[in-house]
Amino acid sequence: MENLIALLVAAPLLGAVVLLCGGRRLDAVGHWIGTILSSASFVIGVVLFTDLLGKNAEHRTLMQHLWTWVPVEGFQADVTFRLDQLSMTFVLLITGVGSLIHLYSVGYMEHDERRRRFFGYLNLFLAAMLILVLADNYLLLYVGWEGVGLASYLLIGFWQHKPSAATAAKKAFLVNRVGDMGLSIAIMLMFTTFGTFAFGPVLSHVGDASEGKLTGIALMLLLAACGKSAQVPLQSWLGDAMEGPTPVSALIHAATMVTAGVYLIVRSGAIFNAAPDAQLVVTVVGAVTLLFGAIVGCAKDDIKKALAGSTMSQIGYMVLAAGLGPIGYVFAIMHLVTHGFFKAGLFLGAGSVMHGMNDEVDMRKYGGLRKYMPVTFITFGLGYLAIIGFPGLSGFFSKDKIIEAAFAKGGTEGWILGGAALLGAAITAFYMTRVMLMTFFGEKRWQPDENGNEPHPHESPKTMTIPMIVLAFGSVFAGGIFGIGDRFLHWLEPITGHEEGNSPVSALTVTLATMVVLVIGVGIAWAQYGRKPVPAVAPRGSLLTRAARRDLLQDDFNHVVLVRGGEHLTRSLVYVDHTLVDGVVNGTAASMGGLSGRLRKLQNGYARSYAVSMFGGAAILVAATLLMRAV
């Protein structure tokens, strides 16, 4: 079975090569080639998963060594894949949800003349993501990490004829480069500390390193996670990335790329466990981001950007859980998987709405669409119930566990983190109810565009609705399958470990509190958007609302601190270079030039001048000799 692991990566990688190099002769069938090869990877994943289930927990790690990448004295880098319970979970999520998004894209991108290239990029993205989660060492993980960054750049900016899409792609790439530097520094520190960057030796010998070194490594890994997973302070790219085609939003921002940071933290759990200060920073970043994203999502009228704020918030929950250590690792991954189902379904539902509304994204121009798009309404509605934590659905099992784990941290820290998670649940219920009401309820609010074309809402084709239905089933049942009987906990515990913690409140109390804040959030949204008509133009709103519409001024902050700060720093460095560095160099050159010019005047070519010089020199020598004798 070990020999099948490489085929997980080889199938979509082959698809990327064929589709991107095959030329226009494949335009007619390229989308099906990409979909079949991504589905083949999923089938191989299911076969491997079945094989792992038949083994004892201690024998569920499969290794496949392909070749030695860099064999030199004291430095060896191997291309080796590692399949265990954690990577297997990601393989099924990436290939399963990815294949559904491929199928959805067949219908969504039907009229795009560059559809073959789009599917090539999708396959490339899957291959890079699979390398990331299957790597057995941090250097190979870095290859997948950078591959994901490249593929996301190509996908976000796929419609490069739109300046906003091209700008969003560059922004995502540059912000992620900051995080990538953190990962590269962490790998260097690992090698200098442990003499290797393979998972096994590094994670099993953390006790041999000082806490200071481990804290530095952990903080650099966190920086990398913040970039890929859009966590504060590297979250500014996520909202703009909605300029890409909607399947890209579903693939990158629901089930794959933004979860890579969570995977990195959980995979490196032994390092974070030995660096409590870094672990505290992780929980703070997660708590701040889950509230940050939720507040931003409350004020967005663009349906995709509202969901982008939701993604930021939900990944914040996962990072918070990962920062809790063995108390929360399992629940971070569990919420990651359930989120992959309902958030992908929500994004695909948003794309279905846009498909039926002439690509309109402003929810203030929707209204009453449940009558025109019943399948989209039902599947989107089930995803909505799952994300707000409605009892019995996926989010209820996974998010409640994170809130319980936050309280189980104990002490003042536990109360603060648990309170932030509860507040985030209330805000989630508010902004998602707002999206539902503005999109599917009330009276129709769409109007003809400037060309006189009025939208005619209609249901999407089966290639789009079938993936939405499958994801809706996952939104409903995945949490129960994983949570009831602690199946998911028992599956991952051999890799991540697990501790119960000492919670000051019972699980029942947390559940009741979560239900109370859920009802409050839904009620407030109903009072504002359900009981009265939604205005066609957004009101001015409060100071917080206006700030949330501008992403809580994150771009303004980045512009003032980073862009302008960088400009001032650059000008200062140029001034220092011109005045000090160049001044010293040019001054030295000028001095030598002036001195040589003066010395050159002594060499005038006249014999009488040379004779006088020799006579003068001899006179001085005689006088000096007589003076020395007299003394």
N, C-alpha and C positions, 0 to 999 in steps of 0.2 A: 504493500500500500504506500510505502514511503515514496516510491517512484512516481506516484500520481500527483504529488504536491506541486512539482514544477509545472505540471499541465494546467494547474489553476491559473498561473500567470501566463503561460504560453498561449492559451486560447485567445484571450482578449488582446495580447500583444501581437499575435499573428493577425488578428482582425485590424488592428491599427496600421500595421505595415502594409497589408493588402489594400486597405481602403485609401490610405494616404499616398501610396505609390502606384496604385493600379490605374489611375487616370480615369477619364470620363467614360471609358467603356464599361465601367462598373456602376455608373449613375443609376441605372434602372434597378439594380439588385443590391446595391451597397448597404442600404438600410437593413435588409434581411440578413446579409452576411454578418454585420455587426451584432444584430440581435441574437442570431443563432450561436455565435461564438461566446457571447456573454452568458447565454443560457447553458451552453456546454460547460462553462466554468462552474456554474451553479450546480449542475448535475454531478460533476466530479466532487464538488464540495459535499453534497448530500451523501455520496458513496463513502467518502472519508469520515463524515460525521457518524454514519451507521457503523463503520468499523471501530471508531473510538468508543461508541456506546457499548460495544461488545467486549471492551477491555476493562480491567480493573483501573481504578483511579490513578494508581501509581505508574501505570504503563500507558497512559494516554498522551505521551509526548513522542511524536515522530519527527525524525531528523532526516533531511536529504542534503547531502553535500554534493554540490555541482562541480566546483573547481576552486582552486586557490587563486585569488585575485592578485594579491601582492605578496609574493614570497621573498622576503629579504631578511637579513640578519636582524633579529630583535623586533621585527614588525611583520606580522602576517595577517592578511585580511582574506577571509574565506567567503565565498558565495554559498551560504548554507541556509536552507529554509527550516523553520521550526513550526511544527503544527501541534498545538496543545489546546486545552479547553478555551483559553482566552482568544488565541488567534483563530480557532475554529468558529467561535461566535461571530467574529468580525467577518470571516470569509463568507459565512451564510448570509449575513446582513448585506454585505457589499454586493455579492453576486446576485442574491435574491431580489433585493430592492432595485439594484442596478439593472437587472434584466427586465423588470416590470417597467422601469423608466425608459429603457430602450424600446419596448413595445409601444408605450405611450407616445414616444417621439415619432414613430412611424406615421401616426395620424397627425400629430401636432406640427411636424415639420414637412408635411406632404408637399406643400407648394414652394418650399425653399429650394432654389436651384443648386445650393451647395450642401444638400442633405447628406451626400456620401461623406464629405469631409467632416460634417458634424458627428456622424456615427464613428468615424475614425478617431476623432478626439475623445468621444465617450469611451471607446475601447481603450485608448491610451490611458485615460484617467483610471479606469478599473484596474489595468495592469499595474500602474504605479501604486495605487492604494493597496493592492494585494502584496506587492513587494514590501511595502511599509509594515504591514501587520504580520507577514510571514518571516521577516528577517530574523536571523538568530544573533545578530550583532548590531551595534548602534551605527556602524559605518554603512552597512547595507540598508539599514532603516533610513539613513540619511539620503541614500540614493532614491528610495521610494518617496521620501519626504519632498525632495526637490522635484521629482517627477510629477507629483501631485500639484506642486506650485506651478509648474510649466503648463500642465493640462488645464488647470483652473484658469490660468491667464488666457489660454486659447479659447476656452468655452465661454468665459464671461464676456470677452471681447469678440465673440463670433460674428455679431452684427456690427463689424467695425465701421460700416458706413454711417452709423450713428455716433457722433462725437462723444455722447454721454457713455456709450458702451466702451469705446476705446479708452476713455479716461478712467472708467471704473476698473477695467482690466489692469491698467498700469498702477492704479492705486492699490488694488489687492496685491499685486506682485511686489510692490515696493514695501508695503506694510509687512507683508509676510517675510521679506528679506531681513527685517529687523529680528523677527523671531528665529529665522534660520541661523543668524549669527549666534544666537544663544545656544542652539543645538550644536553647532560646530565647536564652540568654546567648551561646552560640556563634554563632548567626545574627546577633545584634547586633554582636558583635565582628567578624564577617566584613564586615558592611556598613560599619562605621567604618574598617576596615582597607583593604578593596578597593573600597568604593563600590558593591558589588553582592553578591548572594547566589546568582547563577546558577553552576551547576557549572563551565561552561567557563572564564569569566574568573577565578573564584576559584582553581581548581586549576591553571590555567596561569600564574598570577602569584604563587604562593607565595614565589618568590624575592625579591619586592619587599618582603616583610614581615620584621620582625625575628624571630629565633628565639623570643624571649620571648612575643610575641603569638601566634605559631603554637602554642607549647606551651600557652598558655592556651586557645586554641580547641580544640586536640586533647583536652585534659583535660576540657573541657565536653562534647565529643562522646562521650568515653568514659563520662562520668557518665550521659549519655542512654542509651548502649548498655547499661550495667549495669542500668538500670531495666527496659528492655524485654526484655533477654536474661537476666534473673535472675542476674546476676553479683555476686560479693561486692563491696561490702557491701549491695547492694539486692536480695538473693536471697530474702528471707523470704516473699514473697507466693506463690512458685511452688507449694510443697507444699499450702498451704491452697486454692489454686485448683482442686485436684482435686475440690472439692465440686460443681463444675458437672457437667452430663451428660458422659459419656465421649466422645462425638464432639467436644465442646468441647476436652477434654484433647488429643485427637488433632490437632485443627486448630490450636489456639493454641500448644500446647506441643511440637509435633513439627516442623511444616513452615512455620509462618508467623510469628506474633508474636514468639516468642523468637529467631528468626533475624534480626529487623529490626536489632538492634544490630550483628550481624556485617556485614550489608549496609552500614550507615552507616559503619563503620570502613573497609571495603574501598573503598567509593565515595569516601571522603575520603582515600584512600591517599597522595596527594601531600602533604597537610597533615601526616600522621603521619611520612612519610619525611623531612620537613624539621624534625621535632621529635623527635630521638632520645630525649630524656628521657621524653616522653609515650609513645613507643613502648615503652620499657622498662616503664613502668607498665602498659601493656596486657598485655604478656607475663606480668607478675607476677600481675595480676588473673586472667588465664586459667589459669595454673598453679595458683594457690590454689583457684580455683573448681572445677577438674576434680577435685581431690583432695577438696575439701569435699563436693561433691555425691555423689561415689562413696562416701565414708564414710557419709554419711547414708543412701544407698540400701541399705547393708549391714544396717541395723538395723530397717527398716520392715517390718511385717507386713501393712500395707495395700498391696495390689498396685499401685494407682494411685500411691500416694505413693513406693513403691520406684522406679517408672518416672519419677516426677517428679525424684527425686534423680539418676537416670540422665540425664535431659534436662539438668539443671543441669551435670552433669559433661561431657557431650558438647558442649554449647555452650562450655564452658570450653576444650575442645580447639580449637574454631574460633577463639575469641578469642585463644588462645595463638598459633595460626598467623597470624592477622591482625596480631598484634603483631610478628611476625618481619619484616614488610615484604614486599618483592618476593620474598623466599625462600618465603613461606608464603601469600600472598593466594590463589593459585589453589587450594591444597590446603584452605584454610579453606572456600571455596565448594564444592569437591568433596565434602568431608565433610558440609557443610550439606545438599547434595542427597541423598546416600546416607542420611544420618540421617533426612531427611524420609520416605524409603520405609520403613526398618525401624522407626523409632520410631512412626510412624503405625500401622504394622501391629501393633506390640506393644500400643499403646493400644487399638486396635480389638479385638485378641484379648482384652485384659483386659475390655473391655466385653462381649464375647461370653461370657466366663466368668461375669461378673456376671449377664448375661441368663439364663443357665442355672442360676444359684445364688441366685435370689431377691434379687439386688442385694447379696449378701454380698461384702465386699472383704477380709476377713481371710484371708490365705493359710493360716493354721493351721487353718482350717475347710474346706480344700479336700482335695486328695490324690486321686491315681488318676484324674484327669479325662480322661486321654488315651483311656480306653476309652469314655467317654460323648460326647466332643466331638472326633472325629478330625480334622476340617478345621481347627478352632481350634488343636489341638495341633500339626499340621504347619506351619501358617502362622506361628504364634507361635514354633515351634521354629526356623524359618528366619530369622525376625527376630532371635532370640536368637543364632544362629550368626553372623549378620552383625554384630551390635553388639560381640561379643567379638573379632571379627577372625579368624574361622575362614578358613583359606586358600581363596582363590577366590571368597569372597563379598564383598559391597560394602564392609563395614567394613575388611576386610583391605587393600584398595587405598587407601582414603582415610585411615584412621587411621594406618597405617604411614607414609604420606607425611608426615603432620604430625610424627610422632616423628623421622623422618629430618631434616626441616627444622629441628626444635628442636636437634638435635645439630649441624646445619650452621651454626647461629649462631656457633659457634666459641668458644674460650676457656672460662673458668669458667662464664659465663652459659649457654653451650651445654650443658655437662655437667649443670648444675642443671636447666635446662628439659627436656632430654631424659630425665634421670632421673625427674623428676616425671611426664612423659608415660608412661614405661614403668611406673612404679608405679601410675598410674591405670589402665593396661591390665590389670594383675594384679587390681586391686580390681574392675574392671568384670567380668572373668571370674568372680570370686567371687560378686558380688551377683546377676548375671543367672542363673548356675547355681542359686543359692539359690532364685530365683523359679521357675525351671523345675521343680526338684525338689519344692518345697513345693506347687506347683499341679497338676502333671500326673503325678507319680510317687508311690509309696508306697500305703498303704491309705487308704481314704476316712475323713475325720475330721469330716464334717459331722453335725450333730445337729439335732433338731427345735427350732424357736424357742419363745418363751414361750407362743405360741398352739397349739403342738403341730404346726405345719406343717413337714414335713421337705422340704428341697430335692430336686428330681428333675432332675439335670443332663441337658441335652439340647443338641443342636446348634442353632445359630441359623438363621434363615431365609436364603434365598438373597440377599435384599437386603443382608444383613450379611456373608455369607461371600464373595460375589463380590468386593467391594472388598478384603477381606483376602487373597484369592488373588492379585489384581493387585498389591497392595503386596508380597506375598511374592516375586513374580517380580522386582520392582524390587530387593528386598533381596538377591536372588541374583545378578542379572546387571548391575545398574547400574554397580557399581564396575569390573567388567571392561570394559564398554563405554567408560567414561570413561578408565580408567587404561591399558589396553593400547594402546600406540602413542601415548601422551600426547595423545589426542584432546581431552580437556577442557583441558589446558594450552594447546594451540594455539588453542582456541576463545576462551579468556579472556585470553590474554597480551596482545593489542592494547589491552585496557582496563586490566588490572591490572599489566601488566609482570611480569617474572620474572627471578630470579637464582638461580644454582645454589648459591652458598655454598661454604664449605670445611669439609666434615664431617670430624671426626677418625676417624669409623668408617664403614665401607662400608655400602651398602644391604643387602647380604646379612647382615652382622653384626646390623644393626638388626632385620631380619626374624627371624633366629634367636633373638635376645634376646626379641622380642615373643612368639614361639611358646613359649619357655621360661616366661615369666611367665604366659602364658595357661594352660598346663598346670598350673602351680602353683596359680593361682586356682581353676580347675575342680576340681583334686584336693582342695584344702582344703574347698571347698563340698561335694564328695561325701562327704568324711570326716565332716562335721558334719551333713549333711541327707539323705544318700543311704544311708549304711550303718546308720543307726539311726532309729527312729521319731521323727517331729517331735512334740514335746509340744504339747498343746492350749493350754497357757498358756506364754507366753514366760518363760524363766528370768530371774533378776535381771540377769545378765550383768556384764561388767566396767564400770569407770568410763567407758571410751570408748564402750561399747555403750549405756549409759544416757544419755550425753550425745548420741549419735547419734540415739537415739529421740526426743530433744527438739530435733532439728535442730541439734546442736552448740551448743545454748543461744543460738541467734541471736535468738529472740523474747525470752528473758530479758535478753540484752544490750540489745536495742532498748528493752525496757521500762525498764531501769535508766538507760540513757544518754539515750534520746530522750524516752520518756514521762515518767519521773520528773524527768529533767533539764529537760524542757519545763515540767512543773508547777512546779518550784522557780524556774525563770526567770520564769514567769508571775507567781508570787506575789511575787517580788522586784520585778518591774516594777510590779505593782499597789501594792506598798508605797511604792516611789519616787514613783509617780504621786500617791498619796494624801498622802504626807508632804512631798515636795519640791515637785512641780509644783502640786498643789492647795493645798499649804501656802502657797507664795508667792502664788498668786492669791487665796486666801481671806484670807491675812494682809494683803495690800495693800488688799483691799476693806474688811476690818474697820478698818484704820488710817484709811482715807479716811472711813469712816462715823463713826468716833469723832471725827476732826478736824472733820468737818462738824457733828456734834452739838454740839461745844464752841463752834464759831463761831456756831451758830444761837442760842445763849444770849445773845449780844451783841445780837441783833435781837429785843428783848422788846416793842417797840411803845409804850414810855413816852417822852413828849417830854422829861421831865426828865433821863432817862438819856442821850438823844442830846445835850442841851444840856451836860451835864457832860462828855461825851466830846469835844465840840467845844472847850469851855473848856480841858480837859486837853491836847488836841492843840495849841491855840494857845499855851498856857504852855510846852510843851516846845519849840515852834518858836522862841519868843522867847528862851528860855534858851539854846538851841543857838546862836542868832545872836550873843548877847552873849558867849558863851564863845569863839566863833571870833574876834571882834574883840579880845578880851583876849589871846588867844594871838598 
